Amino acid sequence: MAKKLYREEDGAMVVGVVAGLANYFKQDPTLFRVLAILFLVLTGIFPGILLYLGAWFVMPNRPRHADYTIVE
């Protein structure tokens, strides 16, 4: 079964894109938030914002089904 990338509502600071990426790679969300801020600063903010908005549009929310379980 392939891993799927979802936005995380639990632990989200804005809309859950960075928290979803951290969960996908099984890393600390704080690390990904710091990397996202560095990316924003180093690219002049506008490209990073466009990338974030694109990810927000493309990444689905994690399903909230009662029978849904995370397989590791």
C-alpha positions in Angstrom: 0.0 0.0 0.0 1.4 3.4 -1.0 1.7 6.2 1.4 -0.6 9.2 0.7 0.0 12.8 1.3 -2.7 14.7 3.1 -3.2 18.0 4.8 -3.3 17.7 8.6 -6.0 19.6 10.4 -4.7 18.3 13.8 -1.6 20.4 14.6 -2.0 22.7 11.7 -0.8 26.3 12.1 -2.4 27.7 8.9 -4.1 25.0 6.7 -2.0 21.9 7.4 0.2 21.7 4.4 3.5 21.7 6.3 2.1 19.4 9.0 1.0 17.0 6.3 4.4 17.0 4.7 6.0 16.4 8.1 3.7 13.5 8.8 4.3 12.0 5.3 8.1 12.0 5.9 7.6 11.0 9.6 9.5 14.1 10.9 8.8 16.8 13.5 6.5 19.5 12.1 8.6 22.2 13.7 11.6 21.2 11.5 9.4 21.5 8.4 8.0 24.9 9.6 11.5 26.2 10.0 12.5 25.0 6.6 9.3 26.5 5.1 10.2 29.9 6.6 13.8 29.7 5.4 12.4 28.8 1.9 10.1 31.8 2.0 12.9 34.2 3.0 15.5 32.8 0.6 13.1 32.9 -2.4 11.8 36.4 -1.8 8.5 35.3 -0.2 6.3 35.4 -3.4 7.4 32.0 -4.9 7.0 30.3 -1.6 3.5 31.7 -1.1 2.5 30.5 -4.5 3.9 27.1 -3.8 2.1 26.9 -0.5 -1.2 28.0 -2.1 -0.8 25.5 -4.9 -0.2 22.7 -2.3 -3.2 23.8 -0.3 -5.3 23.6 -3.5 -3.9 20.1 -4.5 -3.5 18.3 -1.2 -6.7 16.7 0.1 -7.7 16.8 3.8 -7.0 13.6 5.8 -10.3 11.5 5.8 -12.2 11.5 9.0 -13.9 8.0 8.6 -14.5 5.9 11.6 -12.9 2.9 9.9 -9.9 4.8 8.6 -6.6 3.8 10.2 -3.0 4.9 9.6 -0.9 2.0 8.4 2.8 2.3 9.1 
